[in-house]
């Protein structure tokens, strides 16, 4: 307690005597108050504001030596604003697609219903979906395969109700229009689909847990 310098916190509490003492301030001032209150043999004191600390073998945290400027030694070099490149362009003239191409990245393209239908026709029939919440086992299994293609092949998170109908209506019990939308809404409410609102249309995507499940 006697070796601390700078800002410190002193705390002494005694539930038996209903005493609770909390002091914060310069170490010398706190020690004088503790002495005046005859508390030098009780309580504990710790550094309040130190820039860096080290842990001794005893497990007691002790403040490390600071530099003459008052800053810790491990701050690194001073920042140099002149080394930060300045890029100015008129608002709205940044071509994100071109920048992605320059970086070797291609912007994801939403697949068409014809693409999805062709890719769906190439896979083997899936096993029927199982579970107490399944209304149409084969329709749900085919829908999962369709959305698996959408996510994993085309890196798209959701497709519209119309795209689903054009790509896989006959796989989904010939559901289309309002009937298909109500079916998708039921899967959304059961946590199997996510709904994406965009303008006047609604798109649907698979929840990760449902898409990764085997059945």
Helices and strands as residue ranges (DSSP letters): E 7-14, E 19-26, H 27-36, E 44-47, E 53-55, E 61-63, G 81-83, H 96-102, H 113-121, H 137-152, E 159-160, H 161-168, G 170-172, H 177-189, E 193-198, E 201-206, H 208-212
